[in-house]
Amino acid sequence: MLDMQQKAPQWSETEKQIAREALNKAYTRETEALIAEISQKASQISEINDIWALNDYLNARRYDIDGKYDYRDSTPVFVLAKLIKEGWLSTDELAGLTPDKKAKVAALARM
């Protein structure tokens, strides 16, 4: 009987560290962009409804960012691919990962 489940690739400690560093770079980039965006939006507030709209936007962004950067050793390929697809990382920043892992990340980023 064949095992139909694929085993998740094993990540060395070095590769885990590379993934964590890449996530930290992307997080810094995304949060700095958010701060700039919010500063610009806040400067345009002219009525109370603008405040509530900004609050709603911030809540949605917080949910998105908190979920996106919730690093778990079992899913770094998917997280890294999403960050590349969104433009927060590049495949060049994954130097040190095995070629098959880099290829999987790049393939998922193109989807």
N, C-alpha and C positions, 0 to 999 in steps of 0.2 A: 504494500500500500504506500503510495506517494504522499509525502507531507505537502499539502497545498499552501501552507503558510510560509511566507518568506521570512527569514530571520533578519532582524534589523542589523545593519552593519555595525561592527564593533568600532568604537572610537578610542584611540589612544589618549592618554592624559594630555599629550602635546596637542592633539587635534581638538580635544575639548577646550583647552586653553585658547587656541586659535579661534574657535567658534565663540567663546565668551568675549574675547577681545573685539571680534567683529561686531557682535551684538552691542557691546558698549559704544563702539564708534557710531553705529547706526542710531542708537538711542540718543546719543549726544547731538548728532546732526538733526534728528527729527524733533527733539525737544527745543533746540535752539531755533529751528524754523518756526515751531509753534509759538515760542515766546515773541519772536518778531511779528508774526501774524496777529497775535492777540494784542500786542502793543498798538499796532496799526488799527485794529478793529476798535479797541478801547478809545482811541483818540477820536473816533467818529460817533461816539455815543451822544445822542441828543435828547433821548426820552427814556422813560422807564422800561418800555417794551424792548429797547435795544439792550438793556442790561439783562433782561430775562432771556432774550435770544442768545446773548453771549454766554450766559450761564448754561443754557441747554447745549450749546456747541461745545463748551468746555467739558461738560459731563460726558458727552459722546466721545470726544477725543481721549479723555482719560480712560474710559472703558476700552477703547481701541488700543491705545498704547500699552496699558497694563496687561492686556491679553496677549498682545503681539510679542512683548519682551519677557514673557513668562517662560524662561529657559528651562527645558527639561532635557536630560541627556538622550531621551528616546526620540526626540523630534527635531534635532538641529537642522537636518537637511531641509525640512519644510519651512522652518522659520527663516533660515538664511536665504532660501529661494524667494520667499515673499519680500524680504527686505531688498533683494537685488531687483526684483520686479518693480517695486515701488520707488527705486532710485536712491535708497539710503545706503546701499553697499554696492561694491563692484566685485566681480569674480576675482580680480587681481588681489583683493584684500583677503583672499582665502588661501594664500600661498602657505604651503605646509600640509594641507589636506592631501590625502591620497588622490590620484587622478580619477579614480572611480567615484569618489565622493564629490569632487569638484564637478565632474560630468553630470552627476545626478542633480546637484544644486542648479547648475546651468540649464539643464533640460526642464526642470520644474519651473524655473524662472521664466522660461519662454512660453509656458502654457497660459 
